[in-house]
């Protein structure tokens, strides 16, 4: 059976982007000079469990920041952690609260020294599936696929973060600031606010479309006070919103690209929260700091690749292309190889790529799809691979090794996302000399220079997308131009080190802001 039949499953006004400073000429400070002790709270980390880009961010950003700050990570103790090779050392304890159970805190020290605090609560976290549910997309967003107790599971995480920040978790370490990520951590700044304990918090929106909505009847068991259920609190169209809680009560709100930070203040991209986000922008409390990639994404040294290569050394890239074609069951070809490495969900514009597939194949191209998600999209891709055997392959699942080989072997990455807060795949592709073809939105607009490091199209319409694909075919036939674009893409640098200065600046602002507010309250 070739992989084309494969069904494996594996693992503006008022807005500021002033924090975005690459810092290339900034002086480097010793870690001892930094005042900030940061607790980075997340639901994914690629070292152990990853569903999407948040896992990569949570693995790389704390490590980049650790050069200047004392950064530690708080994450639930999922089954993958409990059964990993790392020892979990007892470190602390958090008490029960409302309907949230008491639980212990363990400590894992990664091989590079990164410290993880893991929330030990087997009845909530030690289960088969993803952090969010049993759905194929990984996010538990399909009907009946999310864990029914997700409100308890992630309120427990948020409350633990608040307890640690207040020194009420029996740890030998206490952070000065919480850095919270996405809806699952949204109640942490709210718990601090409701208790009247001012602790600075930075809340990062990785994808506003996932909001953590629960029935208002759950407020008591979560310890949410009744007087917080209003438009300026946690209420969202009659439901309780974890995302809105995070935005409302955090000291600073950030998202993962400057363009997305502007977009979410508009009705088109604001998911019903654009008014609140405009208010945050006007207060100077909304900023955009782009994600990056780490040093492992280097085609000269990546051990995943069948042959290393560098800019203008295209023999190695061809060797990876030949490998990818063999592995994914494609015929030998001199035409361009297109890749789709993505969650298979509506946001990612897979419907446009499916519609474009016939024209791509007739033009001499081939396509490999890798990912999992909505069942009707998976089924459509299987049917497409059966319709075009040897030219289209659908790998339903995800494999890090093969994904890197595909980035290295492909000529173009298809990424027509309807919206994209930041996106990492386009950066991975560029680093490996694969030119992204993408919708001009969010982080895609910020990281792809049209006609230089990739191709952008403006309208989320099939005709606009096809024009970008046709431009890519034309460039492919012009060897000198194609190689120049590949070289420019590989030379681009979107590294996590560029995030150190803007995040450090943001942390200082949050700490100073809290100090000013405390002074005013005491006068």
GIDATA-V546045 format. One record per residue. N is the residue number from 1. RES is the residue in one letter. PHI is phi in radians with two decimals (* if undefined). PSI is psi in whole degrees, 0 to 359 (none if undefined). OMEGA is omega in degrees with one decimal (NA if undefined). Layout:
# GIDATA-V546045
{{N RES PHI PSI OMEGA} {N RES PHI PSI OMEGA}}
This chain:
# GIDATA-V546045
{{1 X * 128 177.4} {2 X -1.43 161 179.3} {3 X -1.10 344 178.5} {4 X -1.13 337 175.4} {5 X -1.82 12 -173.3} {6 X -1.18 134 175.2} {7 X -2.21 28 178.1} {8 X -1.09 145 170.7} {9 X -2.11 128 178.0} {10 X -2.49 162 -176.7} {11 X -0.83 none NA} {12 X * 266 -179.8} {13 X -1.09 133 179.0} {14 X 1.45 341 -179.2} {15 X -1.39 143 177.9} {16 X -2.25 135 168.3} {17 X -2.07 29 -176.1} {18 X -1.14 344 179.1} {19 X -1.38 347 -178.1} {20 X -1.47 103 -179.8} {21 X -2.47 120 -175.3} {22 X -1.09 335 174.2} {23 X 1.22 20 -176.0} {24 X -1.10 332 179.8} {25 X -1.92 14 -178.0} {26 X -1.37 145 175.9} {27 X -1.17 144 178.1} {28 X -1.57 132 -179.4} {29 X -1.80 144 174.5} {30 X -1.16 150 -179.3} {31 X -1.01 327 -178.2} {32 X -1.18 341 179.5} {33 X -1.38 344 -175.5} {34 X -1.45 134 -178.4} {35 X -1.51 343 -167.9} {36 X -1.48 127 165.8} {37 X -1.84 116 -170.4} {38 X -1.97 129 169.6} {39 X -1.78 115 -178.2} {40 X -1.66 113 -172.2} {41 X -1.86 128 -173.5} {42 X -2.63 167 176.4} {43 X -1.91 356 180.0} {44 X -2.48 149 168.7} {45 X -2.66 126 -170.5} {46 X -1.02 333 177.6} {47 X -0.94 329 -174.8} {48 X -2.23 313 -175.5} {49 X -2.58 129 -177.4} {50 X -2.42 133 172.1} {51 X -1.92 316 -178.8} {52 X -2.55 205 -175.8} {53 X -1.08 334 179.2} {54 X -1.01 324 178.6} {55 X -1.07 318 178.4} {56 X -1.17 318 178.9} {57 X -1.06 314 -175.0} {58 X -1.21 337 176.4} {59 X -1.44 319 -171.5} {60 X -1.58 318 -173.7} {61 X -1.13 311 177.8} {62 X -1.01 325 178.9} {63 X -1.19 321 177.2} {64 X -1.15 317 -178.5} {65 X -1.22 338 -175.7} {66 X -1.12 343 176.9} {67 X -1.18 339 -175.7} {68 X -2.17 344 -174.5} {69 X -2.37 162 171.8} {70 X -1.58 94 -174.4} {71 X -1.90 128 174.9} {72 X -2.24 157 -172.9} {73 X -1.97 137 171.0} {74 X -1.98 130 -177.2} {75 X -2.66 148 174.7} {76 X -1.04 148 177.9} {77 X -1.48 85 177.9} {78 X -1.25 169 -179.5} {79 X -0.98 322 -178.4} {80 X -1.08 330 179.4} {81 X -1.40 317 -178.9} {82 X -1.04 324 -176.4} {83 X -1.77 14 179.6} {84 X -1.40 176 -180.0} {85 X -1.32 349 -176.4} {86 X -1.46 142 175.1} {87 X -1.35 135 174.2} {88 X -1.75 113 -176.8} {89 X -1.66 130 176.9} {90 X -0.98 135 -174.6} {91 X -2.33 330 -176.6} {92 X -3.02 191 -175.3} {93 X -2.74 140 173.8} {94 X -2.08 138 -175.9} {95 X -1.33 165 173.1} {96 X -1.13 153 179.3} {97 X -2.62 126 -176.7} {98 X 0.86 237 179.2} {99 X -1.66 14 -178.8} {100 X -1.63 130 -176.9} {101 X -1.28 154 170.0} {102 X -1.17 152 177.0} {103 X -2.76 159 179.2} {104 X -1.54 161 175.2} {105 X -2.07 127 175.4} {106 X -1.84 166 -179.4} {107 X -2.21 128 173.8} {108 X -2.00 131 173.4} {109 X -1.88 113 -178.3} {110 X -1.20 165 -174.8} {111 X -1.06 334 179.1} {112 X -1.65 5 176.0} {113 X 1.73 351 178.0} {114 X -1.10 131 -178.5} {115 X -1.72 127 175.2} {116 X -1.97 130 166.9} {117 X -1.68 124 -176.5} {118 X -1.98 134 -175.9} {119 X -1.50 108 -173.7} {120 X -1.54 101 -180.0} {121 X -2.59 80 -171.5} {122 X -0.95 324 -177.8} {123 X -1.17 341 179.1} {124 X -1.76 326 -167.9} {125 X -2.11 341 -177.3} {126 X -1.56 83 -179.0} {127 X -2.62 158 179.8} {128 X -1.31 136 -179.8} {129 X 2.26 195 179.7} {130 X -1.64 174 176.3} {131 X -1.01 338 -171.1} {132 X -1.92 340 -177.7} {133 X 2.93 196 -177.2} {134 X -1.88 5 -176.9} {135 X -1.22 153 -177.0} {136 X -1.12 330 -178.7} {137 X -1.23 344 -178.5} {138 X 1.63 339 -174.8} {139 X -1.67 359 179.3} {140 X 1.08 29 -175.0} {141 X -1.68 358 175.1} {142 X -1.41 163 -177.9} {143 X -1.08 123 178.2} {144 X 1.32 9 -174.3} {145 X -1.81 345 176.6} {146 X -1.45 148 177.1} {147 X -1.07 134 -174.8} {148 X -1.17 340 -180.0} {149 X -1.83 27 -178.9} {150 X -1.05 330 178.4} {151 X -1.11 316 178.2} {152 X -1.16 316 -175.3} {153 X -1.03 315 -174.2} {154 X -1.62 339 168.2} {155 X -1.15 324 177.4} {156 X -1.09 318 177.2} {157 X -1.11 314 -179.0} {158 X -1.11 317 -179.3} {159 X -1.17 323 176.6} {160 X -1.09 319 177.8} {161 X -1.07 316 178.7} {162 X -1.11 317 179.1} {163 X -1.08 317 179.0} {164 X -1.10 318 179.9} {165 X -1.09 329 -178.6} {166 X -1.59 3 -179.8} {167 X 1.25 28 -176.0} {168 X -1.98 32 -178.0} {169 X -2.17 13 177.9} {170 X 1.06 25 175.5} {171 X -1.52 160 175.2} {172 X -1.62 20 -177.0} {173 X -2.59 140 179.8} {174 X -2.35 126 -178.5} {175 X -1.33 157 171.8} {176 X -1.59 341 -174.3} {177 X -2.66 143 173.6} {178 X -1.77 132 170.3} {179 X -1.92 111 -170.4} {180 X -1.90 147 -171.8} {181 X -2.24 116 172.6} {182 X 1.12 179 -166.7} {183 X -1.00 326 -174.5} {184 X -1.13 342 177.9} {185 X -1.83 8 -169.6} {186 X -1.17 335 -178.8} {187 X -1.39 347 -176.7} {188 X -1.04 308 178.2} {189 X -1.14 332 177.9} {190 X -1.19 315 178.0} {191 X -1.02 318 179.1} {192 X -1.10 318 -179.4} {193 X -1.13 314 -176.4} {194 X -1.17 334 177.2} {195 X -1.50 354 179.7} {196 X 1.29 25 178.9} {197 X -1.89 106 -178.4} {198 X -1.33 107 173.2} {199 X -2.17 128 -178.5} {200 X -1.12 139 -178.7} {201 X -2.37 140 172.2} {202 X -2.01 125 -177.2} {203 X -2.00 118 -177.8} {204 X -1.80 126 175.4} {205 X -1.60 114 176.8} {206 X -1.62 331 176.9} {207 X -2.80 108 -175.1} {208 X -1.18 342 -176.7} {209 X -1.20 337 177.3} {210 X -1.76 111 -167.2} {211 X -2.01 351 179.9} {212 X 1.14 65 -178.6} {213 X -1.70 133 -178.7} {214 X -2.42 158 -178.7} {215 X -1.11 139 -178.4} {216 X -1.07 340 178.9} {217 X -1.17 349 -178.8} {218 X -1.53 358 -174.2} {219 X -1.03 315 -175.3} {220 X -1.11 316 -177.9} {221 X -1.18 335 178.9} {222 X -1.57 353 -178.9} {223 X 1.33 28 177.0} {224 X -1.61 120 -178.1} {225 X -1.15 146 -177.5} {226 X -1.06 326 -176.8} {227 X -1.32 1 174.1} {228 X -1.60 354 -176.7} {229 X -1.56 80 177.3} {230 X -2.70 176 -172.0} {231 X -1.10 332 178.3} {232 X -1.68 14 178.6} {233 X -2.14 247 -174.3} {234 X -1.94 359 -175.4} {235 X -1.36 133 179.1} {236 X -2.43 100 -179.3} {237 X 0.86 47 175.4} {238 X 1.48 357 179.4} {239 X -2.01 170 175.8} {240 X -1.63 125 -177.4} {241 X -1.99 117 174.4} {242 X -1.13 319 -180.0} {243 X -1.05 314 -179.1} {244 X -1.12 324 177.2} {245 X -1.05 315 179.6} {246 X -1.09 316 -179.3} {247 X -1.16 317 -175.2} {248 X -1.16 318 -167.5} {249 X -1.80 351 -179.6} {250 X -1.26 151 176.0} {251 X -1.16 317 179.5} {252 X -2.39 142 175.9} {253 X -1.99 133 176.9} {254 X -2.32 159 171.1} {255 X -2.37 182 -158.5} {256 X -1.76 16 167.0} {257 X -2.87 154 -178.6} {258 X -1.14 320 -179.1} {259 X -1.16 318 179.6} {260 X -1.13 324 178.0} {261 X -1.07 326 175.0} {262 X -1.31 318 -176.7} {263 X -1.05 319 -174.2} {264 X -1.28 355 173.0} {265 X -1.56 6 179.4} {266 X -1.96 153 179.4} {267 X -1.01 328 -176.5} {268 X -1.09 320 -174.2} {269 X -2.00 356 -171.2} {270 X -1.43 354 175.4} {271 X 0.91 37 178.8} {272 X 1.44 359 -179.7} {273 X -1.98 13 -175.3} {274 X -1.11 325 178.9} {275 X -1.12 314 178.1} {276 X -1.10 319 -178.4} {277 X -1.23 326 174.1} {278 X -1.09 320 178.2} {279 X -1.08 316 178.0} {280 X -1.09 320 178.9} {281 X -1.10 316 -179.5} {282 X -1.12 331 177.5} {283 X -1.44 357 -176.1} {284 X 1.30 25 -176.4} {285 X -1.98 16 176.0} {286 X -2.25 126 -179.8} {287 X -2.48 164 179.0} {288 X -2.11 121 176.7} {289 X -2.16 117 -173.8} {290 X -1.22 151 171.6} {291 X -1.26 175 177.2} {292 X -2.51 190 175.7} {293 X -2.23 162 -174.9} {294 X -1.79 182 -173.1} {295 X -1.19 345 -179.3} {296 X -1.20 340 -179.8} {297 X -1.54 74 -179.1} {298 X -2.42 111 -175.2} {299 X -1.14 346 178.4} {300 X -1.36 338 -172.3} {301 X -2.28 354 -173.9} {302 X -1.18 119 -176.7} {303 X -1.27 349 178.3} {304 X -1.26 339 -170.8} {305 X -1.49 145 178.8} {306 X -1.24 335 175.4} {307 X -2.63 132 178.1} {308 X -1.26 158 175.9} {309 X -2.75 168 178.5} {310 X -2.46 176 -179.7} {311 X -0.98 131 -179.4} {312 X 1.26 8 171.7} {313 X -1.99 83 -169.5} {314 X -1.55 356 178.3} {315 X -1.11 318 178.7} {316 X -1.12 323 178.7} {317 X -1.16 321 177.4} {318 X -1.11 324 178.5} {319 X -1.11 322 176.7} {320 X -1.21 325 176.7} {321 X -1.14 317 178.7} {322 X -1.08 318 178.3} {323 X -1.09 314 -178.1} {324 X -1.07 318 179.8} {325 X -1.08 317 179.8} {326 X -1.13 312 -175.3} {327 X -1.09 318 -175.6} {328 X -1.59 9 171.6} {329 X 1.33 29 177.6} {330 X -1.64 156 176.9} {331 X -1.31 153 171.3} {332 X -0.99 143 -175.2} {333 X -2.74 150 172.7} {334 X -1.74 359 -179.5} {335 X -1.48 176 -177.6} {336 X -1.28 147 177.1} {337 X -1.86 120 179.2} {338 X -1.76 141 179.3} {339 X -2.12 145 168.4} {340 X -2.22 113 179.2} {341 X -2.16 102 -163.7} {342 X -2.87 157 161.3} {343 X -1.13 139 -175.1} {344 X -1.63 75 -176.7} {345 X -2.31 165 -174.4} {346 X -0.98 322 -178.6} {347 X -0.93 326 -170.1} {348 X -1.45 1 175.0} {349 X 1.22 28 -179.3} {350 X -1.07 331 179.9} {351 X -1.07 323 178.1} {352 X -1.19 320 -179.5} {353 X -1.20 321 176.3} {354 X -1.06 319 178.9} {355 X -1.17 328 -177.4} {356 X -1.47 348 -170.7} {357 X -1.02 317 -177.5} {358 X -1.06 316 -179.3} {359 X -1.15 323 178.7} {360 X -1.11 315 -179.6} {361 X -1.16 317 179.6} {362 X -1.14 337 177.0} {363 X -1.48 1 178.2} {364 X 1.73 6 -179.1} {365 X -1.62 167 175.0} {366 X -2.28 156 -177.8} {367 X -2.33 136 169.0} {368 X -2.05 125 173.9} {369 X -1.78 132 172.8} {370 X -2.32 128 177.5} {371 X 2.71 179 174.9} {372 X -2.56 163 -177.3} {373 X 2.95 234 -176.1} {374 X -1.18 134 -171.7} {375 X -1.08 323 -178.2} {376 X -1.20 331 176.2} {377 X -1.27 316 177.0} {378 X -0.99 315 -179.3} {379 X -1.11 320 179.7} {380 X -1.12 323 179.7} {381 X -1.25 322 175.4} {382 X -1.05 315 179.4} {383 X -1.10 323 179.8} {384 X -1.13 318 179.7} {385 X -1.18 329 177.1} {386 X -1.28 329 -179.9} {387 X -1.29 328 -177.9} {388 X -2.20 66 -178.5} {389 X -1.11 138 -179.8} {390 X 1.46 348 -180.0} {391 X -2.04 332 178.9} {392 X -2.29 134 178.2} {393 X -2.22 138 177.9} {394 X -2.11 111 176.7} {395 X -1.77 104 -177.4} {396 X -1.54 105 -174.3} {397 X 2.50 189 177.2} {398 X -2.53 137 178.2} {399 X -2.41 117 -175.4} {400 X -1.03 317 -178.6} {401 X -1.06 308 -177.5} {402 X -1.23 329 177.5} {403 X -1.09 316 179.6} {404 X -1.15 322 176.6} {405 X -1.10 324 -180.0} {406 X -1.25 319 173.3} {407 X -1.00 318 -176.5} {408 X -1.27 328 -175.9} {409 X -1.57 338 -175.5} {410 X -1.36 157 175.2} {411 X -1.66 327 -177.8} {412 X -2.43 147 174.0} {413 X -1.94 125 179.2} {414 X -1.60 120 -174.4} {415 X -2.51 64 -177.5} {416 X -1.49 54 -175.4} {417 X -1.11 140 174.9} {418 X -1.15 322 170.5} {419 X -2.60 154 -177.7} {420 X -2.65 101 -177.4} {421 X -0.87 312 173.5} {422 X -2.42 299 -174.6} {423 X 1.49 134 174.1} {424 X -1.99 332 -175.7} {425 X -1.03 322 -179.9} {426 X -1.15 327 177.7} {427 X -1.25 319 176.4} {428 X -1.04 313 -178.4} {429 X -1.06 312 -179.2} {430 X -1.02 317 -178.6} {431 X -1.08 332 -178.8} {432 X -1.78 17 173.8} {433 X 1.28 25 175.6} {434 X -1.90 124 -172.2} {435 X -1.51 121 179.4} {436 X -1.30 143 172.3} {437 X -2.02 111 -164.5} {438 X -2.51 157 173.4} {439 X -1.27 137 -179.1} {440 X -1.33 86 -178.9} {441 X -2.64 152 173.3} {442 X 0.82 224 -178.1} {443 X -1.19 340 176.6} {444 X -1.15 319 177.7} {445 X -1.15 330 -176.2} {446 X -1.45 338 -172.1} {447 X -2.01 354 179.4} {448 X -2.05 123 175.1} {449 X -1.66 112 -172.9} {450 X -1.02 128 179.0} {451 X 1.38 359 -179.6} {452 X -2.09 307 179.6} {453 X -2.07 10 -179.9} {454 X 2.88 194 -176.7} {455 X -2.30 131 178.6} {456 X -2.04 146 171.6} {457 X -2.22 150 -167.8} {458 X -1.60 320 -174.2} {459 X -1.79 135 179.7} {460 X -1.36 61 -179.3} {461 X -2.25 150 -177.2} {462 X -1.01 318 -177.1} {463 X -1.10 319 179.2} {464 X -1.14 318 178.2} {465 X -1.10 316 -178.7} {466 X -1.12 325 177.6} {467 X -1.11 322 177.5} {468 X -1.17 320 177.9} {469 X -1.12 319 178.3} {470 X -1.13 323 174.8} {471 X -1.07 320 179.5} {472 X -1.12 316 176.6} {473 X -1.03 317 -179.0} {474 X -1.11 318 178.6} {475 X -1.15 321 179.7} {476 X -1.01 324 -178.5} {477 X -1.34 344 177.9} {478 X -1.76 91 -168.7} {479 X -0.96 315 -176.9} {480 X -1.11 315 -179.7} {481 X -1.16 318 -179.9} {482 X -1.06 313 179.9} {483 X -1.16 326 177.9} {484 X -1.14 318 178.2} {485 X -1.16 318 178.0} {486 X -1.07 318 178.8} {487 X -1.11 319 178.8} {488 X -1.13 320 179.3} {489 X -1.12 317 -178.4} {490 X -1.21 332 -178.1} {491 X -1.40 344 179.5} {492 X -1.12 148 -177.9} {493 X -2.23 108 171.7} {494 X -2.09 78 -173.2} {495 X -1.80 152 178.8} {496 X -1.07 336 179.1} {497 X -1.06 334 178.7} {498 X -1.23 345 -178.5} {499 X -1.55 348 -174.5} {500 X -1.08 310 -176.9} {501 X -1.12 310 -179.2} {502 X -1.11 322 177.9} {503 X -1.20 319 177.9} {504 X -1.06 320 178.2} {505 X -1.11 317 -179.4} {506 X -1.14 319 177.6} {507 X -1.07 317 179.2} {508 X -1.08 318 179.1} {509 X -1.07 315 -179.2} {510 X -1.10 319 179.3} {511 X -1.18 317 179.3} {512 X -1.19 322 178.7} {513 X -1.05 317 178.3} {514 X -1.12 317 179.0} {515 X -1.07 319 179.0} {516 X -1.15 318 -179.1} {517 X -1.17 323 179.0} {518 X -1.15 320 179.0} {519 X -1.10 316 -179.6} {520 X -1.12 321 -178.4} {521 X -1.17 334 -178.1} {522 X -1.53 349 -176.6} {523 X -1.41 none NA}}
